[in-house]
Amino acid sequence: MPIFRRKADRRTLIAAFGAALAAVGWPSAEADTTATGLDDPVKKDIAMRLVSSAENSSLDWKAQYAYIEDIGDGRGYTAGIIGFCSGTSDMLALVELYTERHPGNALAGYLPALRAVNGSDSHEGLDPGFPDAWRKAAKTSGFREAQCDERDRGYFDPAVARAKKDGVGTLGQFVYYDAMVMHGPGTDAVSFGGIRERARGHADTPAEGGDETTYLNAFLDARVWAMKQEAAHSDVSRVETAQRVFLDAGNLDLDTPLKWKVYGDSYEIG
């Protein structure tokens, strides 16, 4: 007896198989052929690896879910795949999301302390158990999923959407995303919004009729200025020996192979 007696049976099974793949993050054939810029899962993974080289000195961004330490930058604990910080509200938002989905998790009891220390570098109410609780939570698929979702909601999706409106391609979308991760999505002079406005004071975006390379150079100049306003970010190799290298090479599509340096360390994606 044939397995597929009717075409409808085969379509139904194929659709179910595709949905199962999508549920675990496997890109569909359609997505592979139609996605552009950082919407392409392959390009998005490259972006995550580039950010991880700067945030964690590693290309293995998926190994960073359990990462947590105070790096002495005035933002309290820095942790996870993009450096969620206890002092800058994104760690609080992440733990709130995780707790909403999974009540009674290892981090839920620290929510009052996270709310209290938000906006400061204080560890009050977090020490000594919070780092171990973070690492315990990172062993769960629910917390890993929450980190990805909060990364996308707070940083990746807004950065890519703004980049598309400004008419920049894959490299420009990554440039925006990396700036959003480091500086936050605010509008003051040293946040993403202020950096973008400073750049637009020197060059038009492609959407405004400007040249893409000229505009991205202006954006990187503005970002370097913002980084130098804070001692913790004064090493600008993340821009000058990485993103600027790709731009100078005319690699606006962020095509591999890629070679760059961050903080003196060399990296390559073949």
Secondary structure, 3 states (H helix, E strand, C coil): CCCCCCHHHHHHHHHHHHHHHHHCCCCCHHHHHHCCHHHCHHHHHHHHHHHHHHHHCCCCHHHCCCCEECCCCCCCCEECCCCEECCCCHHHHHHHHHHHHCCCCCCHHHHHHHHHHCCCCCCCCCCCCHHHHHHHHCCCHHHHHHHHHHHHHHHHHHHHHHHHHCCCCHHHHHHHHHHHHHHCCCCCCCCHHHHHHHHHCCCCCHHHCCCHHHHHHHHHHHHHHHHCCCHHHCCCHHHHHHHHHHHHCCCCCCCCCEEEEECCEEEEEC
